[in-house]
Amino acid sequence: MRGGSCRVGQRVLLNLFETRYRALAAIVMSTHRLFIFANGDPSDGSTGVVVRVANCNFRGDGSARIEGRGIEEVTLSRVRTDRSVGNLMHARCELSSLAAVTSLQHGGGPDDELSAQGDDAPAPHVVRGTVGKSKKCVVM
């Protein structure tokens, strides 16, 4: 997301029209409602902010409008590019805020309260693996 920035607690409004970001919106809304907003070029060791999506409206032209909030700053690892989906970037991260962990455990539905700061969870959760019924998934 060149030219953009995101911080913990900040409201995020995005209009997604590129192929990779439209794919991101579809994946996020069909799974855990979380993605990582990287303020610069993602690489191993760089940081990003996990965004929890509250609303996503898909338009007739395929674009999407996402509304959410930054809930936790994370360090990226195992960054890779998915060339089959318009060069969408994937990364692993460790989540420790209650807001992020709750989103993973409960699917982050639209009725979830958007936490401004993200309370500490009892133990960190590593987010990795495949998107599916398990609580582990790739965060993008």
N, C-alpha and C positions, 0 to 999 in steps of 0.2 A: 504494500500500500504506500507507494512512493508519495512523499509530501505530507503524509498524515502523521499523527502522533496519538498515543494513548497512554493514560496513566491509571493507576488503581483508583477507583472511585469515580472516574470520569464517565460521563454518558457518551455512548458511541452511536453515531448515526452514519450509516454507509449506504450508498447507492451502488450496487454491484452490477456491472454490465459485461466485464471481460469473462471469457469462457471459464477460466480457472476459478474466478470468484463466484460465478453462478453455480459451478459445481460445488464449491465450498459451502454456499448457502444451502443447497439441497442436502449435502451430507450432514451438515451440522443440524439442520432441522429434523432429519430422520433419525438422529442418534441422541447425542448428549447435550446439544445446544451450547457447546463451548468451542472456541477457536482461539488461536494465539495471534495477537496483533504484534508484529515485529516492527519496531520503529525504524529499522535499517535493514540492510541485506542480512537475512537469516544465515547463521553459520554456527557450528558447534561452539559452545561457550558464550554466544551472544545472548542477550535477554529479550524478552517480549512480555506482553501482558495478556493473561487469559481473560477473554471477554465472554461473559454469559449473555446469550441472546434472549431477549424477552419477547420480541416480535419480529417476524419476517413476512413481508408481503411480496409475493411473486407477481410480476406484471405480465401482460399478454405478450410482450416482446422477449420474455425470458429473463429479463433483469430482475433483481431483487433489492428490496429496501430493508435493511437490518437495523434494529434498535436494540441496544444492550448496554452493558456497563462493564468496565474493567474491574476485575475482582482480585487478581493476584499477579505480581511480577514473578516470572520464572526464568530459569536458565535453560537454554535449548541444548539438546544433544541429538546425535544421529540425524542431522538435518539431511533431507533428500528431496529430490525433485521428481514429481510424477509427470513424465512427458506425455502420458496418455490422456491427461486432463489439463491441457494447456499450461503445463509447467507449474502446477500447484505445488507449493512447498509443504512438506510434512516434517514434523519434529517430535521428539520425545521430551517430556519435562516431568518434574516432580511437583505434585500439588500438596500444599500443606494447609490452605485456608479451608475453613468449614464450608464456605460458600461454594468453592470449586468441588470439593469432595461430595457435598450434598447433590450438586448438579449431576455428577457421574452416577451416584447411587439411585437417584430418582428420576433421571432423564431430563432434568432442568426444564420442566414444563412452564407454560406461560403464566401460571398462577404463582410461581416461585417469587418471593420477594427479592429484589435486586439489592444485594449488600453493597454498601458504599465502601467499606474497608476490608471485609473478609476476616472473620474471626479465626483464631487459631484452632486447628483441629487437633485431636489427641496425638495423631501420628501422621507422617507424610504418606502420600499415595503416589506411586510411580505410575504414570499413564503410558501404556504401551500396548502393543499387540494389534488385534484387528477389531474393527467396528462390528458389533453384534450384540447378542444378549448378555454377554459378560460385562462386568463393570470396568474392564480394561479396554481401552480404545486408543486409536491414534488421534492425537489432538493436532489440528491444523491451524 
